[in-house]
Amino acid sequence: MKLFKMLASALCLFVLCVLAVPTAKADDWNRETVITFSGPVEVPGVGAQTLPAGTYVFKILDSLSDRHIVQVFNQNKTHLFTTILALPNYRLKATDKTVITFRERPAGQPEALRAWFYPGRQWGDEFVYAKPRAAELAKEINEPVLATPLELAAAPVEALKTAPVEAVDPKGEPVELAKVVEPPPAAEPVVMAAAEPLPKTASQLPLIGLIGLLTLGAGIAVSAFSKRAV
């Protein structure tokens, strides 16, 4: 009888485990990436500066629908260098490696950080510079640069979520954002014909029923065995 109770308890515990354990799922929402620069790199944002050659950690702090907030740490993640406002930028083909792009500048000057594409994603982050600096860069490289009139040096991180963003051309004049960031291709609407509802097939009731039958069968077998043993 004791053996029967032990088996019944074990099977009940198995049932609870089957129903309670969730499926493991990878989570790369912050896209933490270790990046090594072989030379000095100018980075924008709250704490804009020129980083010396070395290894850094890029992470997404917040991912809103129309903008991202990126943080750059030292290799050990013990020091935050800058918090950068970025707009999503689309590319047609994703790669399996991290891609960092720069704005080419005159010889002897550090490269200016432009965009960061995470492996396997078609969306990247095009970085926004403070407007005075964006105008200077646009003139140097002769192409538009994303800019914000927000005073980034003294701006709290929360302000980046609502900061206005524009693009400035080499003359310092505002231009369309589409000249810098590429929107995703328009999805064609999908028209689906009405269909009769299908029976549900993902219910766990069949599994519970099967385990119940196994439990009953095991109980009968143990009971019969215990009577023979007596």
C-alpha positions in Angstrom: 0.0 0.0 0.0 2.8 2.4 0.8 4.5 1.5 -2.5 1.2 2.4 -4.3 1.0 5.8 -2.5 4.7 6.5 -3.4 4.1 5.8 -7.1 0.9 7.8 -7.2 2.7 10.8 -5.6 5.6 10.6 -8.0 3.2 10.5 -11.0 1.2 13.5 -9.7 4.5 15.4 -9.3 5.4 14.5 -12.9 2.1 15.9 -14.1 2.7 19.2 -12.3 6.2 19.5 -13.8 4.9 18.9 -17.3 2.3 21.6 -16.9 4.3 24.1 -15.0 7.7 24.2 -16.8 7.8 26.9 -19.6 9.7 26.6 -22.8 13.1 28.3 -22.6 13.5 31.2 -25.0 16.5 33.4 -25.9 16.2 37.1 -25.1 18.5 39.5 -27.0 16.3 42.6 -26.5 19.2 44.8 -25.3 21.5 43.5 -28.1 24.6 43.6 -25.9 27.6 43.6 -28.2 31.4 43.8 -27.5 33.1 45.9 -30.1 36.8 46.7 -30.5 38.0 49.8 -32.2 41.5 49.9 -33.7 41.7 53.7 -33.6 40.0 56.6 -31.9 36.3 57.1 -32.5 34.0 60.1 -32.0 30.7 59.2 -30.3 27.7 61.5 -29.9 25.1 61.7 -27.2 24.9 62.6 -23.5 28.7 62.4 -22.7 29.8 63.0 -26.3 33.6 62.4 -26.6 36.3 60.7 -28.6 37.0 57.2 -27.4 40.5 55.9 -27.6 41.2 52.6 -29.4 40.0 49.7 -27.3 37.2 47.4 -26.4 33.7 48.6 -25.5 30.2 47.2 -24.8 27.2 48.5 -26.8 23.7 48.0 -25.3 20.1 49.1 -26.0 18.8 50.9 -23.0 15.3 51.5 -24.5 13.7 50.5 -27.8 10.8 52.7 -28.7 8.9 52.4 -32.0 10.6 55.3 -33.8 13.9 55.7 -31.9 16.4 53.8 -29.8 18.6 54.8 -26.9 22.0 53.2 -27.0 24.6 53.1 -24.2 28.4 52.6 -24.5 30.3 51.1 -21.6 33.9 50.1 -21.0 34.8 46.4 -21.5 33.9 45.5 -17.9 30.6 47.5 -17.9 31.8 49.4 -14.9 31.8 52.8 -16.6 29.3 54.4 -18.9 30.9 56.7 -21.5 27.9 58.0 -23.4 24.1 57.5 -24.0 23.2 58.0 -27.6 19.9 58.8 -29.3 19.4 56.8 -32.5 16.8 56.3 -35.2 16.1 52.9 -36.8 17.7 52.5 -40.2 16.7 49.7 -42.7 19.0 47.6 -44.8 17.9 45.0 -47.3 20.2 42.1 -46.2 21.0 41.2 -42.7 24.5 39.7 -41.9 25.6 37.2 -39.2 28.1 39.7 -37.8 28.0 43.1 -36.1 28.4 46.0 -38.5 29.6 49.4 -37.4 29.8 52.2 -40.0 31.6 55.5 -39.7 31.6 58.9 -41.4 34.9 59.3 -43.3 36.7 62.4 -42.2 39.9 64.2 -43.1 43.2 62.4 -42.4 44.4 62.7 -38.8 40.9 63.1 -37.4 39.0 60.3 -35.5 36.3 58.5 -37.4 32.8 59.6 -36.4 30.4 56.9 -35.4 27.5 56.6 -37.8 25.4 53.4 -37.4 25.3 50.0 -35.6 23.7 46.9 -37.1 23.2 43.9 -34.8 23.8 40.4 -36.3 20.7 38.9 -38.0 18.7 42.1 -38.0 17.7 44.2 -41.0 17.2 47.2 -38.7 20.2 49.2 -37.4 20.7 52.3 -35.3 21.6 55.6 -37.1 23.1 57.8 -34.4 22.0 61.4 -33.8 24.5 64.2 -33.1 23.9 67.5 -31.4 22.9 70.0 -34.1 26.0 72.2 -34.0 28.2 69.2 -34.3 26.0 67.6 -36.9 26.2 70.7 -39.1 30.0 70.5 -38.9 30.2 66.9 -39.8 27.7 67.3 -42.7 30.0 70.0 -44.1 33.1 67.9 -43.7 31.7 64.8 -45.3 29.4 66.6 -47.7 26.3 64.6 -46.8 23.3 65.0 -44.4 23.7 64.0 -40.7 21.0 63.3 -38.1 20.7 66.1 -35.6 18.8 67.2 -32.5 18.5 70.8 -31.2 18.5 69.3 -27.7 21.5 70.3 -25.6 22.8 66.8 -25.2 25.6 67.6 -22.8 23.2 68.5 -20.0 20.1 66.5 -21.1 18.7 63.8 -18.8 18.3 60.4 -20.5 14.5 60.6 -20.3 14.6 63.7 -22.5 16.1 61.6 -25.4 12.8 59.7 -25.7 11.0 62.9 -26.9 13.8 64.9 -28.3 13.1 66.3 -31.8 15.2 64.9 -34.6 16.0 66.3 -38.0 18.6 65.9 -40.7 21.0 68.8 -41.7 22.8 69.1 -45.0 26.3 70.5 -45.6 24.9 74.0 -45.6 23.4 73.5 -42.2 19.9 73.5 -43.6 17.2 70.9 -42.5 16.4 68.2 -45.0 14.1 65.2 -45.1 15.0 62.4 -42.7 14.6 60.0 -45.6 17.9 61.3 -47.0 19.7 59.7 -44.0 17.6 56.8 -42.8 15.7 54.4 -45.0 12.2 53.4 -43.9 11.1 49.8 -44.2 9.4 48.7 -47.4 5.6 49.1 -47.3 3.9 45.8 -46.6 1.1 44.9 -49.0 -2.2 44.3 -47.2 -3.1 40.6 -46.9 -6.8 39.8 -47.7 -7.9 36.5 -46.1 -11.1 34.7 -47.1 -13.5 33.9 -44.3 -13.1 30.4 -43.1 -15.0 28.1 -40.7 -13.3 27.9 -37.3 -11.1 24.9 -36.9 -11.1 22.7 -33.8 -8.5 23.5 -31.2 -5.6 21.1 -31.3 -3.2 22.7 -28.8 -5.1 21.7 -25.6 -3.3 19.9 -22.9 -6.4 17.8 -22.0 -5.3 14.7 -24.1 -1.9 14.8 -22.3 -3.6 15.0 -18.9 -6.0 12.2 -19.8 -3.1 10.0 -21.0 -1.2 10.6 -17.7 -4.3 9.9 -15.7 -4.8 6.5 -17.5 -1.1 5.7 -16.9 -1.5 6.6 -13.2 -4.7 4.4 -12.9 -2.9 1.5 -14.7 0.1 1.8 -12.5 -2.1 1.8 -9.4 -4.0 -1.4 -10.5 -0.7 -3.1 -11.2 0.8 -2.1 -7.9 -2.3 -3.2 -6.0 -2.3 -6.6 -7.7 1.4 -7.0 -7.0 0.9 -6.1 -3.3 -1.9 -8.7 -2.9 0.3 -11.5 -4.4 3.1 -10.4 -2.1 0.8 -10.8 0.9 
